[in-house]
């Protein structure tokens, strides 16, 4: 496993054990482009939530990446 693969595996393991509670649309860095995301909730603590935003190129055909933000996110 390369260093990049190991880093990505560790990064994505942050999502293990969380439950998708709903999807959201958020504004991207360029205010014209919406981004789509998922709000995750810990099954044992409904107030502990995480926002995962899905990023890609404008056409949506690139590999893309997930931006994981742990915060209290209103439902």
C-alpha positions, 0 to 999 in steps of 0.5 A: 500500500502506498503512502497516499493509499494508507492516508486515504484509508485512514481518512475514510475510516472516520466514517465507520460506525456513523449513519446517514441521516439525510442529504444536503445541498451546500454552496461551493467555493464558487458561489454559483456551484452547489455541492452535495453532501451527507449529514452523518449521525452517531447512532449512540449520540444524535447530537454528534453529527458530521458533514461529508461534502462530495467534491468533483470537477464541474462535469462530475466525471473526475475521481473527486474526493470527500471533505469530512467536517466533524461538527454539530450540524443542524438537522 
